[in-house]
Amino acid sequence: MADNIYDEIEIEDMTYDSTLQIYHYPCPCGDRFEINIDDLRDGEEIAVCPSCSLQIRVIFEVDALPKEENAAIEAGGQVQQVSVAA
């Protein structure tokens, strides 16, 4: 599996989607590497591209991730807004 590590990327260089609770980073194939924040909290450090076999190692500190309760509140609020609007 280590053969497919394309690069090591600092988490600060990735984009965080608070709705989906994933970090993503552009992949050379045109898609993007993705990793869920819960996986990061569990110590996972490999983000995968769903379109090709490449992977990146994410460099991060678990303590620096968004707090779990804040992420849940934000996601819950957004989901409720969408449900009410629908």
PyMOL Python script that loads the backbone (N, CA, C, O; Angstrom):
from pymol import cmd

cmd.read_pdbstr("""\
ATOM      1  N   MET A   1       0.823  -1.197   0.000  1.00  0.00           N
ATOM      2  CA  MET A   1       0.000   0.000   0.000  1.00  0.00           C
ATOM      3  C   MET A   1       0.865   1.259   0.000  1.00  0.00           C
ATOM      4  O   MET A   1       0.467   2.282  -0.557  1.00  0.00           O
ATOM      5  N   ALA A   2       2.037   1.194   0.615  1.00  0.00           N
ATOM      6  CA  ALA A   2       2.911   2.363   0.681  1.00  0.00           C
ATOM      7  C   ALA A   2       3.415   2.765  -0.703  1.00  0.00           C
ATOM      8  O   ALA A   2       3.843   3.904  -0.892  1.00  0.00           O
ATOM      9  N   ASP A   3       3.372   1.846  -1.677  1.00  0.00           N
ATOM     10  CA  ASP A   3       3.818   2.167  -3.029  1.00  0.00           C
ATOM     11  C   ASP A   3       2.955   3.242  -3.673  1.00  0.00           C
ATOM     12  O   ASP A   3       3.410   3.934  -4.584  1.00  0.00           O
ATOM     13  N   ASN A   4       1.722   3.392  -3.217  1.00  0.00           N
ATOM     14  CA  ASN A   4       0.801   4.341  -3.822  1.00  0.00           C
ATOM     15  C   ASN A   4       0.786   5.697  -3.133  1.00  0.00           C
ATOM     16  O   ASN A   4      -0.037   6.545  -3.481  1.00  0.00           O
ATOM     17  N   ILE A   5       1.677   5.932  -2.159  1.00  0.00           N
ATOM     18  CA  ILE A   5       1.725   7.234  -1.490  1.00  0.00           C
ATOM     19  C   ILE A   5       2.330   8.240  -2.464  1.00  0.00           C
ATOM     20  O   ILE A   5       3.515   8.175  -2.790  1.00  0.00           O
ATOM     21  N   TYR A   6       1.514   9.148  -2.910  1.00  0.00           N
ATOM     22  CA  TYR A   6       1.922  10.147  -3.893  1.00  0.00           C
ATOM     23  C   TYR A   6       2.732  11.267  -3.251  1.00  0.00           C
ATOM     24  O   TYR A   6       3.711  11.741  -3.827  1.00  0.00           O
ATOM     25  N   ASP A   7       2.319  11.689  -2.048  1.00  0.00           N
ATOM     26  CA  ASP A   7       2.971  12.825  -1.405  1.00  0.00           C
ATOM     27  C   ASP A   7       2.566  12.869   0.062  1.00  0.00           C
ATOM     28  O   ASP A   7       1.658  12.158   0.493  1.00  0.00           O
ATOM     29  N   GLU A   8       3.253  13.711   0.818  1.00  0.00           N
ATOM     30  CA  GLU A   8       2.867  14.006   2.196  1.00  0.00           C
ATOM     31  C   GLU A   8       2.398  15.453   2.222  1.00  0.00           C
ATOM     32  O   GLU A   8       3.119  16.350   1.787  1.00  0.00           O
ATOM     33  N   ILE A   9       1.193  15.680   2.732  1.00  0.00           N
ATOM     34  CA  ILE A   9       0.558  16.993   2.685  1.00  0.00           C
ATOM     35  C   ILE A   9       0.198  17.447   4.097  1.00  0.00           C
ATOM     36  O   ILE A   9      -0.385  16.690   4.872  1.00  0.00           O
ATOM     37  N   GLU A  10       0.552  18.685   4.421  1.00  0.00           N
ATOM     38  CA  GLU A  10       0.148  19.273   5.702  1.00  0.00           C
ATOM     39  C   GLU A  10      -1.362  19.515   5.664  1.00  0.00           C
ATOM     40  O   GLU A  10      -1.900  19.944   4.643  1.00  0.00           O
ATOM     41  N   ILE A  11      -2.032  19.241   6.764  1.00  0.00           N
ATOM     42  CA  ILE A  11      -3.487  19.410   6.812  1.00  0.00           C
ATOM     43  C   ILE A  11      -3.888  20.863   6.549  1.00  0.00           C
ATOM     44  O   ILE A  11      -4.982  21.125   6.051  1.00  0.00           O
ATOM     45  N   GLU A  12      -3.008  21.799   6.880  1.00  0.00           N
ATOM     46  CA  GLU A  12      -3.294  23.218   6.630  1.00  0.00           C
ATOM     47  C   GLU A  12      -3.406  23.527   5.138  1.00  0.00           C
ATOM     48  O   GLU A  12      -4.012  24.528   4.755  1.00  0.00           O
ATOM     49  N   ASP A  13      -2.821  22.669   4.293  1.00  0.00           N
ATOM     50  CA  ASP A  13      -2.889  22.861   2.843  1.00  0.00           C
ATOM     51  C   ASP A  13      -4.124  22.207   2.228  1.00  0.00           C
ATOM     52  O   ASP A  13      -4.372  22.348   1.031  1.00  0.00           O
ATOM     53  N   MET A  14      -4.896  21.494   3.041  1.00  0.00           N
ATOM     54  CA  MET A  14      -6.108  20.838   2.563  1.00  0.00           C
ATOM     55  C   MET A  14      -7.312  21.738   2.820  1.00  0.00           C
ATOM     56  O   MET A  14      -7.235  22.674   3.615  1.00  0.00           O
ATOM     57  N   THR A  15      -8.411  21.456   2.154  1.00  0.00           N
ATOM     58  CA  THR A  15      -9.655  22.201   2.339  1.00  0.00           C
ATOM     59  C   THR A  15     -10.604  21.360   3.181  1.00  0.00           C
ATOM     60  O   THR A  15     -10.769  20.165   2.940  1.00  0.00           O
ATOM     61  N   TYR A  16     -11.232  22.003   4.182  1.00  0.00           N
ATOM     62  CA  TYR A  16     -12.174  21.289   5.053  1.00  0.00           C
ATOM     63  C   TYR A  16     -13.604  21.627   4.662  1.00  0.00           C
ATOM     64  O   TYR A  16     -13.976  22.798   4.579  1.00  0.00           O
ATOM     65  N   ASP A  17     -14.401  20.595   4.422  1.00  0.00           N
ATOM     66  CA  ASP A  17     -15.825  20.747   4.123  1.00  0.00           C
ATOM     67  C   ASP A  17     -16.587  20.398   5.395  1.00  0.00           C
ATOM     68  O   ASP A  17     -16.711  19.223   5.740  1.00  0.00           O
ATOM     69  N   SER A  18     -17.102  21.415   6.098  1.00  0.00           N
ATOM     70  CA  SER A  18     -17.762  21.184   7.383  1.00  0.00           C
ATOM     71  C   SER A  18     -19.107  20.473   7.226  1.00  0.00           C
ATOM     72  O   SER A  18     -19.572  19.833   8.169  1.00  0.00           O
ATOM     73  N   THR A  19     -19.731  20.572   6.073  1.00  0.00           N
ATOM     74  CA  THR A  19     -20.999  19.877   5.847  1.00  0.00           C
ATOM     75  C   THR A  19     -20.775  18.366   5.767  1.00  0.00           C
ATOM     76  O   THR A  19     -21.478  17.593   6.417  1.00  0.00           O
ATOM     77  N   LEU A  20     -19.800  17.957   4.973  1.00  0.00           N
ATOM     78  CA  LEU A  20     -19.499  16.534   4.814  1.00  0.00           C
ATOM     79  C   LEU A  20     -18.502  16.034   5.850  1.00  0.00           C
ATOM     80  O   LEU A  20     -18.314  14.827   6.001  1.00  0.00           O
ATOM     81  N   GLN A  21     -17.870  16.949   6.558  1.00  0.00           N
ATOM     82  CA  GLN A  21     -16.845  16.659   7.558  1.00  0.00           C
ATOM     83  C   GLN A  21     -15.689  15.862   6.961  1.00  0.00           C
ATOM     84  O   GLN A  21     -15.249  14.858   7.521  1.00  0.00           O
ATOM     85  N   ILE A  22     -15.203  16.340   5.802  1.00  0.00           N
ATOM     86  CA  ILE A  22     -14.037  15.734   5.169  1.00  0.00           C
ATOM     87  C   ILE A  22     -13.021  16.809   4.811  1.00  0.00           C
ATOM     88  O   ILE A  22     -13.366  17.961   4.548  1.00  0.00           O
ATOM     89  N   TYR A  23     -11.778  16.403   4.811  1.00  0.00           N
ATOM     90  CA  TYR A  23     -10.708  17.225   4.263  1.00  0.00           C
ATOM     91  C   TYR A  23     -10.447  16.708   2.862  1.00  0.00           C
ATOM     92  O   TYR A  23     -10.497  15.502   2.624  1.00  0.00           O
ATOM     93  N   HIS A  24     -10.166  17.617   1.927  1.00  0.00           N
ATOM     94  CA  HIS A  24      -9.831  17.171   0.579  1.00  0.00           C
ATOM     95  C   HIS A  24      -8.687  17.991   0.006  1.00  0.00           C
ATOM     96  O   HIS A  24      -8.391  19.097   0.459  1.00  0.00           O
ATOM     97  N   TYR A  25      -8.047  17.402  -1.019  1.00  0.00           N
ATOM     98  CA  TYR A  25      -6.867  17.991  -1.653  1.00  0.00           C
ATOM     99  C   TYR A  25      -6.851  17.524  -3.103  1.00  0.00           C
ATOM    100  O   TYR A  25      -7.160  16.363  -3.369  1.00  0.00           O
ATOM    101  N   PRO A  26      -6.498  18.398  -4.054  1.00  0.00           N
ATOM    102  CA  PRO A  26      -6.525  18.015  -5.474  1.00  0.00           C
ATOM    103  C   PRO A  26      -5.595  16.838  -5.797  1.00  0.00           C
ATOM    104  O   PRO A  26      -4.467  16.766  -5.308  1.00  0.00           O
ATOM    105  N   CYS A  27      -6.085  15.936  -6.615  1.00  0.00           N
ATOM    106  CA  CYS A  27      -5.303  14.794  -7.091  1.00  0.00           C
ATOM    107  C   CYS A  27      -4.867  15.074  -8.535  1.00  0.00           C
ATOM    108  O   CYS A  27      -5.602  15.731  -9.273  1.00  0.00           O
ATOM    109  N   PRO A  28      -3.705  14.597  -8.949  1.00  0.00           N
ATOM    110  CA  PRO A  28      -3.257  14.821 -10.330  1.00  0.00           C
ATOM    111  C   PRO A  28      -4.208  14.245 -11.382  1.00  0.00           C
ATOM    112  O   PRO A  28      -4.183  14.683 -12.531  1.00  0.00           O
ATOM    113  N   CYS A  29      -5.046  13.270 -11.010  1.00  0.00           N
ATOM    114  CA  CYS A  29      -5.964  12.668 -11.983  1.00  0.00           C
ATOM    115  C   CYS A  29      -7.148  13.585 -12.291  1.00  0.00           C
ATOM    116  O   CYS A  29      -7.907  13.326 -13.224  1.00  0.00           O
ATOM    117  N   GLY A  30      -7.307  14.661 -11.507  1.00  0.00           N
ATOM    118  CA  GLY A  30      -8.421  15.576 -11.725  1.00  0.00           C
ATOM    119  C   GLY A  30      -9.489  15.474 -10.655  1.00  0.00           C
ATOM    120  O   GLY A  30     -10.326  16.370 -10.539  1.00  0.00           O
ATOM    121  N   ASP A  31      -9.484  14.413  -9.874  1.00  0.00           N
ATOM    122  CA  ASP A  31     -10.425  14.258  -8.762  1.00  0.00           C
ATOM    123  C   ASP A  31      -9.767  14.861  -7.522  1.00  0.00           C
ATOM    124  O   ASP A  31      -9.004  15.820  -7.634  1.00  0.00           O
ATOM    125  N   ARG A  32     -10.052  14.311  -6.347  1.00  0.00           N
ATOM    126  CA  ARG A  32      -9.433  14.840  -5.135  1.00  0.00           C
ATOM    127  C   ARG A  32      -9.265  13.742  -4.094  1.00  0.00           C
ATOM    128  O   ARG A  32     -10.076  12.821  -3.995  1.00  0.00           O
ATOM    129  N   PHE A  33      -8.196  13.865  -3.326  1.00  0.00           N
ATOM    130  CA  PHE A  33      -7.978  12.987  -2.181  1.00  0.00           C
ATOM    131  C   PHE A  33      -8.960  13.406  -1.100  1.00  0.00           C
ATOM    132  O   PHE A  33      -9.238  14.595  -0.944  1.00  0.00           O
ATOM    133  N   GLU A  34      -9.493  12.442  -0.347  1.00  0.00           N
ATOM    134  CA  GLU A  34     -10.453  12.751   0.715  1.00  0.00           C
ATOM    135  C   GLU A  34     -10.166  11.910   1.946  1.00  0.00           C
ATOM    136  O   GLU A  34      -9.747  10.757   1.850  1.00  0.00           O
ATOM    137  N   ILE A  35     -10.403  12.518   3.114  1.00  0.00           N
ATOM    138  CA  ILE A  35     -10.333  11.777   4.369  1.00  0.00           C
ATOM    139  C   ILE A  35     -11.330  12.382   5.343  1.00  0.00           C
ATOM    140  O   ILE A  35     -11.412  13.602   5.479  1.00  0.00           O
ATOM    141  N   ASN A  36     -12.079  11.534   6.012  1.00  0.00           N
ATOM    142  CA  ASN A  36     -13.106  11.955   6.961  1.00  0.00           C
ATOM    143  C   ASN A  36     -12.458  12.391   8.269  1.00  0.00           C
ATOM    144  O   ASN A  36     -11.463  11.808   8.697  1.00  0.00           O
ATOM    145  N   ILE A  37     -13.020  13.411   8.900  1.00  0.00           N
ATOM    146  CA  ILE A  37     -12.456  13.917  10.146  1.00  0.00           C
ATOM    147  C   ILE A  37     -12.475  12.860  11.249  1.00  0.00           C
ATOM    148  O   ILE A  37     -11.576  12.837  12.090  1.00  0.00           O
ATOM    149  N   ASP A  38     -13.479  11.988  11.261  1.00  0.00           N
ATOM    150  CA  ASP A  38     -13.517  10.923  12.268  1.00  0.00           C
ATOM    151  C   ASP A  38     -12.358   9.944  12.082  1.00  0.00           C
ATOM    152  O   ASP A  38     -11.807   9.437  13.058  1.00  0.00           O
ATOM    153  N   ASP A  39     -11.990   9.681  10.822  1.00  0.00           N
ATOM    154  CA  ASP A  39     -10.835   8.820  10.563  1.00  0.00           C
ATOM    155  C   ASP A  39      -9.556   9.475  11.076  1.00  0.00           C
ATOM    156  O   ASP A  39      -8.699   8.803  11.650  1.00  0.00           O
ATOM    157  N   LEU A  40      -9.426  10.781  10.870  1.00  0.00           N
ATOM    158  CA  LEU A  40      -8.261  11.498  11.388  1.00  0.00           C
ATOM    159  C   LEU A  40      -8.212  11.415  12.907  1.00  0.00           C
ATOM    160  O   LEU A  40      -7.148  11.180  13.481  1.00  0.00           O
ATOM    161  N   ARG A  41      -9.346  11.604  13.558  1.00  0.00           N
ATOM    162  CA  ARG A  41      -9.397  11.517  15.027  1.00  0.00           C
ATOM    163  C   ARG A  41      -9.018  10.125  15.522  1.00  0.00           C
ATOM    164  O   ARG A  41      -8.490   9.971  16.623  1.00  0.00           O
ATOM    165  N   ASP A  42      -9.293   9.110  14.697  1.00  0.00           N
ATOM    166  CA  ASP A  42      -8.941   7.734  15.054  1.00  0.00           C
ATOM    167  C   ASP A  42      -7.487   7.399  14.725  1.00  0.00           C
ATOM    168  O   ASP A  42      -7.047   6.269  14.934  1.00  0.00           O
ATOM    169  N   GLY A  43      -6.738   8.384  14.210  1.00  0.00           N
ATOM    170  CA  GLY A  43      -5.322   8.177  13.926  1.00  0.00           C
ATOM    171  C   GLY A  43      -5.002   7.796  12.496  1.00  0.00           C
ATOM    172  O   GLY A  43      -3.834   7.595  12.161  1.00  0.00           O
ATOM    173  N   GLU A  44      -6.004   7.693  11.648  1.00  0.00           N
ATOM    174  CA  GLU A  44      -5.767   7.390  10.232  1.00  0.00           C
ATOM    175  C   GLU A  44      -5.074   8.592   9.606  1.00  0.00           C
ATOM    176  O   GLU A  44      -5.435   9.733   9.896  1.00  0.00           O
ATOM    177  N   GLU A  45      -4.089   8.354   8.757  1.00  0.00           N
ATOM    178  CA  GLU A  45      -3.362   9.464   8.143  1.00  0.00           C
ATOM    179  C   GLU A  45      -3.292   9.376   6.620  1.00  0.00           C
ATOM    180  O   GLU A  45      -2.636  10.201   5.983  1.00  0.00           O
ATOM    181  N   ILE A  46      -3.958   8.391   6.034  1.00  0.00           N
ATOM    182  CA  ILE A  46      -3.918   8.199   4.588  1.00  0.00           C
ATOM    183  C   ILE A  46      -5.230   8.657   3.957  1.00  0.00           C
ATOM    184  O   ILE A  46      -6.301   8.138   4.269  1.00  0.00           O
ATOM    185  N   ALA A  47      -5.121   9.644   3.059  1.00  0.00           N
ATOM    186  CA  ALA A  47      -6.277  10.110   2.290  1.00  0.00           C
ATOM    187  C   ALA A  47      -6.211   9.447   0.917  1.00  0.00           C
ATOM    188  O   ALA A  47      -5.139   9.345   0.320  1.00  0.00           O
ATOM    189  N   VAL A  48      -7.349   9.005   0.426  1.00  0.00           N
ATOM    190  CA  VAL A  48      -7.388   8.281  -0.842  1.00  0.00           C
ATOM    191  C   VAL A  48      -8.150   9.078  -1.900  1.00  0.00           C
ATOM    192  O   VAL A  48      -9.022   9.891  -1.592  1.00  0.00           O
ATOM    193  N   CYS A  49      -7.793   8.820  -3.139  1.00  0.00           N
ATOM    194  CA  CYS A  49      -8.541   9.380  -4.266  1.00  0.00           C
ATOM    195  C   CYS A  49      -9.500   8.293  -4.737  1.00  0.00           C
ATOM    196  O   CYS A  49      -9.067   7.176  -5.019  1.00  0.00           O
ATOM    197  N   PRO A  50     -10.796   8.597  -4.827  1.00  0.00           N
ATOM    198  CA  PRO A  50     -11.755   7.574  -5.252  1.00  0.00           C
ATOM    199  C   PRO A  50     -11.663   7.218  -6.737  1.00  0.00           C
ATOM    200  O   PRO A  50     -12.257   6.230  -7.168  1.00  0.00           O
ATOM    201  N   SER A  51     -10.925   8.013  -7.528  1.00  0.00           N
ATOM    202  CA  SER A  51     -10.873   7.784  -8.971  1.00  0.00           C
ATOM    203  C   SER A  51      -9.613   7.075  -9.456  1.00  0.00           C
ATOM    204  O   SER A  51      -9.584   6.554 -10.571  1.00  0.00           O
ATOM    205  N   CYS A  52      -8.577   7.051  -8.630  1.00  0.00           N
ATOM    206  CA  CYS A  52      -7.339   6.393  -9.045  1.00  0.00           C
ATOM    207  C   CYS A  52      -6.725   5.690  -7.835  1.00  0.00           C
ATOM    208  O   CYS A  52      -7.326   5.663  -6.761  1.00  0.00           O
ATOM    209  N   SER A  53      -5.556   5.134  -8.001  1.00  0.00           N
ATOM    210  CA  SER A  53      -4.947   4.357  -6.920  1.00  0.00           C
ATOM    211  C   SER A  53      -4.027   5.184  -6.027  1.00  0.00           C
ATOM    212  O   SER A  53      -3.420   4.642  -5.103  1.00  0.00           O
ATOM    213  N   LEU A  54      -3.913   6.484  -6.284  1.00  0.00           N
ATOM    214  CA  LEU A  54      -3.005   7.310  -5.487  1.00  0.00           C
ATOM    215  C   LEU A  54      -3.560   7.595  -4.098  1.00  0.00           C
ATOM    216  O   LEU A  54      -4.770   7.636  -3.876  1.00  0.00           O
ATOM    217  N   GLN A  55      -2.621   7.792  -3.168  1.00  0.00           N
ATOM    218  CA  GLN A  55      -2.951   8.139  -1.788  1.00  0.00           C
ATOM    219  C   GLN A  55      -1.951   9.188  -1.317  1.00  0.00           C
ATOM    220  O   GLN A  55      -0.843   9.284  -1.845  1.00  0.00           O
ATOM    221  N   ILE A  56      -2.349   9.967  -0.327  1.00  0.00           N
ATOM    222  CA  ILE A  56      -1.419  10.901   0.300  1.00  0.00           C
ATOM    223  C   ILE A  56      -1.407  10.651   1.801  1.00  0.00           C
ATOM    224  O   ILE A  56      -2.384  10.184   2.386  1.00  0.00           O
ATOM    225  N   ARG A  57      -0.276  10.975   2.401  1.00  0.00           N
ATOM    226  CA  ARG A  57      -0.173  10.918   3.863  1.00  0.00           C
ATOM    227  C   ARG A  57      -0.453  12.323   4.375  1.00  0.00           C
ATOM    228  O   ARG A  57       0.181  13.284   3.940  1.00  0.00           O
ATOM    229  N   VAL A  58      -1.399  12.444   5.299  1.00  0.00           N
ATOM    230  CA  VAL A  58      -1.781  13.732   5.866  1.00  0.00           C
ATOM    231  C   VAL A  58      -0.972  13.951   7.141  1.00  0.00           C
ATOM    232  O   VAL A  58      -0.969  13.110   8.040  1.00  0.00           O
ATOM    233  N   ILE A  59      -0.290  15.085   7.206  1.00  0.00           N
ATOM    234  CA  ILE A  59       0.497  15.437   8.381  1.00  0.00           C
ATOM    235  C   ILE A  59      -0.347  16.369   9.234  1.00  0.00           C
ATOM    236  O   ILE A  59      -0.736  17.450   8.792  1.00  0.00           O
ATOM    237  N   PHE A  60      -0.630  15.938  10.474  1.00  0.00           N
ATOM    238  CA  PHE A  60      -1.530  16.707  11.332  1.00  0.00           C
ATOM    239  C   PHE A  60      -1.327  16.343  12.788  1.00  0.00           C
ATOM    240  O   PHE A  60      -0.706  15.330  13.110  1.00  0.00           O
ATOM    241  N   GLU A  61      -1.859  17.183  13.667  1.00  0.00           N
ATOM    242  CA  GLU A  61      -1.918  16.926  15.102  1.00  0.00           C
ATOM    243  C   GLU A  61      -3.386  16.714  15.459  1.00  0.00           C
ATOM    244  O   GLU A  61      -4.223  17.552  15.126  1.00  0.00           O
ATOM    245  N   VAL A  62      -3.709  15.628  16.119  1.00  0.00           N
ATOM    246  CA  VAL A  62      -5.098  15.330  16.481  1.00  0.00           C
ATOM    247  C   VAL A  62      -5.688  16.465  17.316  1.00  0.00           C
ATOM    248  O   VAL A  62      -6.859  16.808  17.153  1.00  0.00           O
ATOM    249  N   ASP A  63      -4.888  17.047  18.204  1.00  0.00           N
ATOM    250  CA  ASP A  63      -5.376  18.130  19.067  1.00  0.00           C
ATOM    251  C   ASP A  63      -5.753  19.389  18.287  1.00  0.00           C
ATOM    252  O   ASP A  63      -6.522  20.213  18.782  1.00  0.00           O
ATOM    253  N   ALA A  64      -5.220  19.546  17.071  1.00  0.00           N
ATOM    254  CA  ALA A  64      -5.492  20.743  16.275  1.00  0.00           C
ATOM    255  C   ALA A  64      -6.733  20.604  15.387  1.00  0.00           C
ATOM    256  O   ALA A  64      -7.128  21.566  14.730  1.00  0.00           O
ATOM    257  N   LEU A  65      -7.346  19.426  15.360  1.00  0.00           N
ATOM    258  CA  LEU A  65      -8.550  19.220  14.541  1.00  0.00           C
ATOM    259  C   LEU A  65      -9.733  19.959  15.151  1.00  0.00           C
ATOM    260  O   LEU A  65      -9.745  20.213  16.356  1.00  0.00           O
ATOM    261  N   PRO A  66     -10.732  20.307  14.336  1.00  0.00           N
ATOM    262  CA  PRO A  66     -11.949  20.918  14.889  1.00  0.00           C
ATOM    263  C   PRO A  66     -12.541  20.007  15.961  1.00  0.00           C
ATOM    264  O   PRO A  66     -12.530  18.783  15.826  1.00  0.00           O
ATOM    265  N   LYS A  67     -13.050  20.610  17.012  1.00  0.00           N
ATOM    266  CA  LYS A  67     -13.620  19.843  18.123  1.00  0.00           C
ATOM    267  C   LYS A  67     -14.844  19.065  17.663  1.00  0.00           C
ATOM    268  O   LYS A  67     -15.622  19.547  16.840  1.00  0.00           O
ATOM    269  N   GLU A  68     -15.008  17.876  18.190  1.00  0.00           N
ATOM    270  CA  GLU A  68     -16.095  16.980  17.774  1.00  0.00           C
ATOM    271  C   GLU A  68     -17.467  17.587  18.027  1.00  0.00           C
ATOM    272  O   GLU A  68     -18.336  17.510  17.159  1.00  0.00           O
ATOM    273  N   GLU A  69     -17.683  18.188  19.193  1.00  0.00           N
ATOM    274  CA  GLU A  69     -19.001  18.751  19.487  1.00  0.00           C
ATOM    275  C   GLU A  69     -19.314  19.950  18.588  1.00  0.00           C
ATOM    276  O   GLU A  69     -20.466  20.143  18.199  1.00  0.00           O
ATOM    277  N   ASN A  70     -18.295  20.760  18.253  1.00  0.00           N
ATOM    278  CA  ASN A  70     -18.517  21.895  17.352  1.00  0.00           C
ATOM    279  C   ASN A  70     -18.873  21.414  15.956  1.00  0.00           C
ATOM    280  O   ASN A  70     -19.760  21.976  15.312  1.00  0.00           O
ATOM    281  N   ALA A  71     -18.199  20.393  15.491  1.00  0.00           N
ATOM    282  CA  ALA A  71     -18.490  19.854  14.162  1.00  0.00           C
ATOM    283  C   ALA A  71     -19.897  19.269  14.121  1.00  0.00           C
ATOM    284  O   ALA A  71     -20.611  19.441  13.133  1.00  0.00           O
ATOM    285  N   ALA A  72     -20.299  18.581  15.183  1.00  0.00           N
ATOM    286  CA  ALA A  72     -21.638  17.984  15.222  1.00  0.00           C
ATOM    287  C   ALA A  72     -22.712  19.063  15.250  1.00  0.00           C
ATOM    288  O   ALA A  72     -23.740  18.930  14.588  1.00  0.00           O
ATOM    289  N   ILE A  73     -22.485  20.125  16.006  1.00  0.00           N
ATOM    290  CA  ILE A  73     -23.454  21.223  16.076  1.00  0.00           C
ATOM    291  C   ILE A  73     -23.576  21.901  14.714  1.00  0.00           C
ATOM    292  O   ILE A  73     -24.682  22.171  14.247  1.00  0.00           O
ATOM    293  N   GLU A  74     -22.424  22.177  14.072  1.00  0.00           N
ATOM    294  CA  GLU A  74     -22.450  22.824  12.760  1.00  0.00           C
ATOM    295  C   GLU A  74     -23.183  21.954  11.749  1.00  0.00           C
ATOM    296  O   GLU A  74     -24.048  22.441  11.022  1.00  0.00           O
ATOM    297  N   ALA A  75     -22.845  20.682  11.699  1.00  0.00           N
ATOM    298  CA  ALA A  75     -23.484  19.785  10.736  1.00  0.00           C
ATOM    299  C   ALA A  75     -24.968  19.649  11.039  1.00  0.00           C
ATOM    300  O   ALA A  75     -25.790  19.644  10.123  1.00  0.00           O
ATOM    301  N   GLY A  76     -25.315  19.538  12.305  1.00  0.00           N
ATOM    302  CA  GLY A  76     -26.719  19.422  12.686  1.00  0.00           C
ATOM    303  C   GLY A  76     -27.498  20.652  12.294  1.00  0.00           C
ATOM    304  O   GLY A  76     -28.616  20.544  11.791  1.00  0.00           O
ATOM    305  N   GLY A  77     -26.929  21.818  12.514  1.00  0.00           N
ATOM    306  CA  GLY A  77     -27.598  23.066  12.152  1.00  0.00           C
ATOM    307  C   GLY A  77     -27.806  23.165  10.655  1.00  0.00           C
ATOM    308  O   GLY A  77     -28.866  23.602  10.208  1.00  0.00           O
ATOM    309  N   GLN A  78     -26.821  22.770   9.879  1.00  0.00           N
ATOM    310  CA  GLN A  78     -26.947  22.845   8.433  1.00  0.00           C
ATOM    311  C   GLN A  78     -27.975  21.847   7.928  1.00  0.00           C
ATOM    312  O   GLN A  78     -28.761  22.166   7.036  1.00  0.00           O
ATOM    313  N   VAL A  79     -27.979  20.658   8.479  1.00  0.00           N
ATOM    314  CA  VAL A  79     -28.950  19.651   8.051  1.00  0.00           C
ATOM    315  C   VAL A  79     -30.360  20.117   8.379  1.00  0.00           C
ATOM    316  O   VAL A  79     -31.273  19.939   7.574  1.00  0.00           O
ATOM    317  N   GLN A  80     -30.547  20.709   9.549  1.00  0.00           N
ATOM    318  CA  GLN A  80     -31.864  21.190   9.926  1.00  0.00           C
ATOM    319  C   GLN A  80     -32.307  22.310   8.991  1.00  0.00           C
ATOM    320  O   GLN A  80     -33.476  22.359   8.607  1.00  0.00           O
ATOM    321  N   GLN A  81     -31.411  23.196   8.623  1.00  0.00           N
ATOM    322  CA  GLN A  81     -31.770  24.286   7.721  1.00  0.00           C
ATOM    323  C   GLN A  81     -32.207  23.738   6.371  1.00  0.00           C
ATOM    324  O   GLN A  81     -33.181  24.224   5.797  1.00  0.00           O
ATOM    325  N   VAL A  82     -31.517  22.752   5.864  1.00  0.00           N
ATOM    326  CA  VAL A  82     -31.876  22.161   4.583  1.00  0.00           C
ATOM    327  C   VAL A  82     -33.224  21.467   4.694  1.00  0.00           C
ATOM    328  O   VAL A  82     -34.055  21.589   3.794  1.00  0.00           O
ATOM    329  N   SER A  83     -33.457  20.738   5.786  1.00  0.00           N
ATOM    330  CA  SER A  83     -34.723  20.029   5.967  1.00  0.00           C
ATOM    331  C   SER A  83     -35.890  21.005   6.057  1.00  0.00           C
ATOM    332  O   SER A  83     -36.945  20.758   5.473  1.00  0.00           O
ATOM    333  N   VAL A  84     -35.718  22.101   6.772  1.00  0.00           N
ATOM    334  CA  VAL A  84     -36.773  23.096   6.922  1.00  0.00           C
ATOM    335  C   VAL A  84     -37.035  23.779   5.584  1.00  0.00           C
ATOM    336  O   VAL A  84     -38.187  24.039   5.234  1.00  0.00           O
ATOM    337  N   ALA A  85     -35.967  24.072   4.833  1.00  0.00           N
ATOM    338  CA  ALA A  85     -36.113  24.744   3.547  1.00  0.00           C
ATOM    339  C   ALA A  85     -36.781  23.825   2.524  1.00  0.00           C
ATOM    340  O   ALA A  85     -37.477  24.306   1.629  1.00  0.00           O
ATOM    341  N   ALA A  86     -36.583  22.538   2.641  1.00  0.00           N
ATOM    342  CA  ALA A  86     -37.152  21.589   1.684  1.00  0.00           C
ATOM    343  C   ALA A  86     -38.610  21.433   2.009  1.00  0.00           C
ATOM    344  O   ALA A  86     -39.315  20.680   1.338  1.00  0.00           O
TER     345      ALA A  86
END
""", "prot")
cmd.dss("prot")
cmd.show_as("cartoon", "prot")
cmd.util.cbc("prot")
cmd.orient("prot")
